[in-house]
Amino acid sequence: MQRKPIFAANWKMNKGPSETEDFGKSFLPKVQHKTFPSDIVIAPPYVSLAKASELFGNVSSVALAAQNCSQFDSGAYTGEVSPMMLKEFYVHYVILGHSERRSIYGETDEVINAKVLKAREVNLRPIFCIGETLEEREGGKLEEVLRRQVTVGLKDVTEKDLIDTVIAYEPVWAIGTGVTASAEQAQEAHAFVRSLIGEQFGADAAARIRIQYGGSVKPGNAAELMACTDIDGALIGGASLEPSSFLSIIENGT
Ligand code: PEP
């Protein structure tokens, strides 16, 4: 099964509107009026979405993502942003369950599941993040953790909605550390996640769902990781902040 790779830039809490504009000035000429064999997604902070949609809204090769959303429609949820609000900024994807949301803000699998379901109500495509800590991996809990995150996080998602979801396998010990999972470690985890999708949603869904790798992806390691059978692109933090390095990862990885 041919799956279109997807490369997503997770800027985290970096780049306000003016830095987003600087990025756009350099990145736009490289992607405008071009077709790529992969999907390219940029996830700026909420406050930069208006600027990003002004820059990239008409660029067919680039889609925008938010880095989070609320599990509620509207109301007394100070500081939150609903999926419906994001639609006004030409946002098509939303990163959900990133390990920083899980560990710093205490998001549980159940909360992430509610967010996935709410995002799908307005046709936003979740980039659903999962991954184990070093302690869990070394304690032999890799499969148990991934099974729990997938089973609970994707509970009640329909098969159709699942196909519009992207999974990002991101071992927590590789995020922002400069330590990348080896291609073998990554492929093994991706194959396991795909088998979990097969159990929960069937063989067709397992063959079609895109599973990105995330964790210190750089221009130098993208090709080896992306060559793995079950890896369909990357979620990139640090190395996506520079237009040239984000583009090199996309080019080297496809
Ligand atoms: C991430 O934030 O999802 C990530 C993978 O970060 P980095 O590429 O910096 O490890």
Boltz pocket constraint, residues with backbone or C-beta under 6 A from the ligand:
constraints:
  - pocket:
      binder: B
      contacts: [[A, 10], [A, 12], [A, 170], [A, 174], [A, 175], [A, 176], [A, 177], [A, 178], [A, 214], [A, 215], [A, 216], [A, 217], [A, 235], [A, 236], [A, 237], [A, 238], [A, 239]]
      max_distance: 6.0
